Structure formats: structure tokens, C-alpha cells
């Protein structure tokens, strides 16, 4: 199956949603009674991306992308952990639905 440049397929969207859900899902090592802070995985990813785009890459959008990443990190820090967990579950359900649609599309073609 070939994908033309810029085309979003159900399968690709499913993979992206699965990644987002995994980033937002906290790693359960021990019982924690505080819902104040989100899991650090998503913040580490955003931090790495911010560092990458802050290096002065060619193109005028790099600085704007870095600023948006800071905004997203601040927003995640201000969101209750329980809400992020629910969002991760919704994203995973949507990803599974899109993956099923992709399998149907492949069987038809």
C-alpha cells in the first residue's frame, strides 16, 4: 500500500493516536494517591521536541513550533491526571476504531 505525500490514512491516524494515548497514560509502578501532576513521559517528549526546535533550525516556523510546545507542556501540567488518563483511554478507543476501518479498507481493495 502506498501513501502519497501529505495523505492521512486511517492506519496512520490510528498509530498516531496510539502513541498519544501511551504518552498520556501514567506508568503504574506503585499506588500513588496524588492526582496533582501528570506522568512525566509526555513532558519529557515535549521537552525534547522543544530543544530540537529551539536549536535555530532553518525555517521561520521553528521558533513558533517551540513556543507551541511550551504552551502544550504548560497545559498538560495544569490538567488533572485523572482527566489525562480518560483522554488516553478515549484516544486508544478511537485508534482501535480507525485500525478496524483500515483493515476493512484493505480487505475491500
Secondary structure as GFF3:
##gff-version 3
##sequence-region A 1 109
A	DSSP	alpha_helix	10	24	.	.	.	ID=ss1
A	DSSP	alpha_helix	40	53	.	.	.	ID=ss2
A	DSSP	alpha_helix	61	77	.	.	.	ID=ss3
A	DSSP	alpha_helix	81	108	.	.	.	ID=ss4
###
